[in-house]
Amino acid sequence: MANFGAMPFETGPDGKIVYGAPRRATSEIGARCLAAAMLATSPGAVVFSYEGEASSKTITNLVIIDQYEAEAAETPPMKEAA
C-alpha cells in the first residue's frame, strides 16, 4: 500500500539543496495540497510516495511525484525620472 508525503526544500549558501522535515499525508491530493502550502514558508517542496513504515525507517520504493517551486518576485522596472 502506498503512503504519501511532502517535504520542503531550499538552496543552501553553498548551492546545494537542503531538505526540511517530511510530513505524511493520507492521500496523493493531500500531499499535493500540503506541498503547495509549504510554499508559504519555503521556496520549494516535493510530493512523494513510498511503501513501508516511516516510523520504523523501513521505506521502500520512494518515488518523487511532483515538485513545487515558488516563483521569484520580480521587481517592476522603474520609470526614469523626468
C-alpha positions in Angstrom: 0.0 0.0 0.0 1.4 3.4 -1.0 1.9 6.2 1.5 2.3 9.8 0.6 4.1 12.8 1.9 5.6 16.2 1.2 8.9 17.8 2.1 10.0 21.4 1.8 13.4 22.4 0.4 15.6 25.4 -0.2 19.0 26.1 -1.7 21.8 26.5 0.9 24.5 29.1 0.7 26.8 26.6 -1.0 24.2 26.0 -3.7 23.2 22.5 -2.5 19.6 21.6 -1.8 18.7 21.5 1.9 15.6 19.5 2.8 13.3 20.2 5.7 11.3 17.8 7.7 9.0 15.5 5.7 5.2 15.4 6.6 2.9 12.5 6.0 -0.4 12.8 4.2 -3.3 10.4 3.8 -3.6 10.7 0.1 -1.8 12.0 -3.0 -4.0 15.0 -3.3 -3.4 15.7 0.4 0.3 15.6 -0.1 0.0 17.9 -3.1 -2.0 20.4 -1.0 0.5 20.2 1.8 3.4 20.8 -0.6 1.6 23.8 -2.1 1.0 25.2 1.4 4.7 24.7 2.2 5.5 27.4 -0.4 4.3 30.0 2.1 7.5 29.4 4.1 9.9 27.6 1.8 10.9 28.3 -1.8 10.0 24.7 -2.9 8.6 21.4 -1.9 8.4 17.9 -3.3 5.5 15.4 -3.2 6.5 11.7 -2.9 5.0 8.3 -2.4 6.6 5.4 -0.6 5.9 1.9 0.7 6.8 0.7 4.2 6.6 2.4 7.6 8.3 5.7 8.1 8.4 5.3 11.9 10.4 2.1 11.7 12.6 3.6 8.9 11.7 0.7 6.5 10.9 2.8 3.5 11.0 1.2 0.0 10.0 2.3 -3.5 10.3 6.1 -2.8 9.1 8.0 -5.8 9.1 11.8 -6.2 5.7 12.5 -7.8 6.0 16.3 -8.3 8.0 19.4 -7.4 6.5 22.8 -6.5 8.6 26.0 -6.6 7.6 29.5 -5.7 8.2 31.9 -8.5 10.7 34.7 -7.6 9.0 38.0 -7.2 10.1 40.3 -9.9 10.6 44.0 -9.3 8.9 46.0 -12.0 11.2 48.3 -13.9 11.5 51.8 -12.5 10.4 54.7 -14.6 13.1 57.2 -15.5 13.0 60.5 -13.6 11.9 63.4 -15.8 
